[in-house]
């Protein structure tokens, strides 16, 4: 199953730029393009097959493509990330009603225009994956996610908890590992520029990475380019 909105000419160009060609940039997803996609996915720890879903697209283009209306697959074997990617682009002002309907009942009382909702985003993604999963006692407090699940190394799908303001303070931010570069983690999260987006957050701000207790831990690290995006200092 492929994404109906994918421009495979652009995909071929990007694969050529990243060294997975040479491909003729004709927009046709043929055997050579399939082989290049497979090689790219193998290089970042995804299942090595020619399936081209939105998470593969996001990894290839550094999260620059809006995939909220795409059919989300599970080619990365980390199902909660499919749900997180599915709502990418939702905005707290433009999509207030849709966000509040989407939120898990544990956090659905909040108005995202008034209350920071990065924790609500993580809580809802996890509950949509497993309705009975144990959340932290205060999911709206970003730093409380340091007690979620079990500790892990940063990897695709991990819950990343960051300090904000000062390391010893109470403010924080929480989201999901999407990738990394030399300076920053690329975080798929809510309340980032008032929406569900991918933002670069400095490695120095990381407090902890956490993983659901009963889920296998593939350990997939994804190296991405900076792509001209500045480091975030305040995700809201």
N, C-alpha and C positions, 0 to 999 in steps of 0.2 A: 504494500500500500504506500503510495507516494503522496506528498503534499501537493494539492492542486495549484497552489500559488507559487511554487518554486520555479524560479528562472534558472534552468539548468545550464544556460550559457554562462550566467554569473557564477554558478557552482563550479563549472569547468575552469573558468578563469581563476577562481580562488584556489582550486586544487593545483593548477599550474603554478600560481604564485608561491604556494607553500611546498612545492617540490614533489607533488604526487602525480604530475604529468609525465611526459607531454601529452596533452589532449587537444584534439581539434575542438575549438569552441563553437560548436554548431547547435547547442541547445538540445541535443538528443541524448537521452540516457541509455546508451548502448553498453556493450560488454566492456569497452575500455574505461568508460566512466564508472561503471559498476566496480571494476577492479581498483580504480583509484579511490573510490569511496570506501571500499573494503580496507585498503591499505591505510587510509587516514584514520578510520575507526579503530583499527588494530593499534595504531600508534598512540592513541589516547586512552586505550583500555576499554573501549566499547566492544561489544560482540562483533567479530569480524565477519560481516555480511553486507551485501549491497543495499539493504533496506535503508532508505533515507528519510528519517523522521525529523520532527522539529528539534529534538535535543541534539542530533547530529548537526542540523543546520545551525543551531545556536553556537555549538562548539566551533564549527568551521568559520562562522562570521563574527565570533566574539560577542554573541548576544545582541547584535545590532538589528536583527529582523524581528518585527512584531509577530509573534506566533500565537496570539491569544485566540484566533479564530481557526487555527489549524487543527487537524485531527492528530491527537497526541498518541504516539506509540510508546512502547516500553523497551526500545532497543537497548537501553542501558541497564536493564534489570533492576532498576531502583524506582519502584512504582510511584512513590510519593513525589518524585521530581516531575513526573508527568502531570500530576495535578497542579504543582506549583507553576509549571510552564504554561499550563492551559489558561491561567488567569493573568498572564503577563500583559501589562498595559492598563489594567483597571485602575482608575483614578478616584481618589477619595471625594472629590467634588463632582466630577462629571458622572461617576458611576456609584454614587453613594448608596442608592437603593439596592443595586446589584451586589455590591460588596456586603451590605448588611444581611442580605438574603443568603449569600455564600458563606458567611462566617458560621463557625460551629456555635451551637447553642451556649457553650460555656463563655463565649465572648460576644455574642450577637447583640448584647444590650448596648454596646458602645457606639458612639457616633464617630466614625474615623476622621471627620473634619475637626474634631475637638480633642480626641484622645489618641496619643501615639499608638499605632496598631501593628508594629513589626512583630510583636509577640503573638497577636491575634492571627496574623497571617501564618506563622509557623504552626500554631496550635490547630488551625483549621486544616492546613495541608495534612498534618499527621492524623487528625480525626477522620478526614476523608479517605485516608489510606486504611486506617484501622479504627473503626468507630469506638472500640473499647480501650484504646491505648491510654496509659496513664500519662497525664500531662503534669507539668510542675504546678505547685500550689497556687502560684500567681502568674499565669501565662502572659499577662500584659507587661510584667516587669522583665525587661530583656535579660538582665543578669541572672534572673532566677532559672533561666534555661541552662545554666552551668550544672544544675542538678538533674537534668533530663538524661535518661538512658544510661549510657556508659561512655567513658572518654575514648577518643580515637585520634588518629592523625588527620589533619585536613585532607579531605578527599571528596569526590563528587557525591553530593547528596547529604553531606554532613551538616549538622546544625552548628553554625559558627557564632560565637558570642564575643562581642567587642565592647571595650570601654569607650565612653564618650565623656568629654569634659576633662576627667582625670582618671587614671587607673584606679586610684583608691576611693573614688566617689561612688555614687549610686546610679548614675546615668549609663545607659548602654544601648546597644543595638544588636539584633539577632536576625539571621537569615540563613540561606542555604549556600553551601559551596557550589559555584558554577564553574570556576576555573581559577587560574592564578598566573601572575607574571612575576618578575623579579622584585617588584616593589609592593604588590598588592594582591589581595584575594578579590576575585570577581564574585559578587554576592547577589544571588537572586532573592529578593526580599520585598516585603511590603513597607509602606511609609518611606520609600526612597524617592525623593522629589515628589512626594505626595501620591505615589503610585506603586504598582508592582513592576519593578524594573530590575536590571542588572547594574550594580554600582561597584566601582573599585574602592576597596577599603584597605588602608595601609596594614601591612603585616604586623607592624609594631603595636597595633591596637587590639590584636587578637588576645582574648582571655582564655578561651577554651573551645575545643571542637568536641561535639557529642554525637552519639549514634544510638538509634533505637535498640533496646535490649535484645529482642528476639530476631533481628534482621541480620542476614549475612553481611559481611563487611568486605566488599570487593577491593577496596583500596585504590580506586581510580583517581589518579592525579591528571589534571588537564592543563597543559601549558597554553596560554593565550598571549597574543600581542597586546600591547597597551592600547593600540588603535586610537591614540589621540585623546583618550578619556582622562580627565583630571582625577586626582585622588579626592574622595569624598571626606569632608571634615564634619559634616552634620547631615545625616541621611534624610532627615525630615525635609 
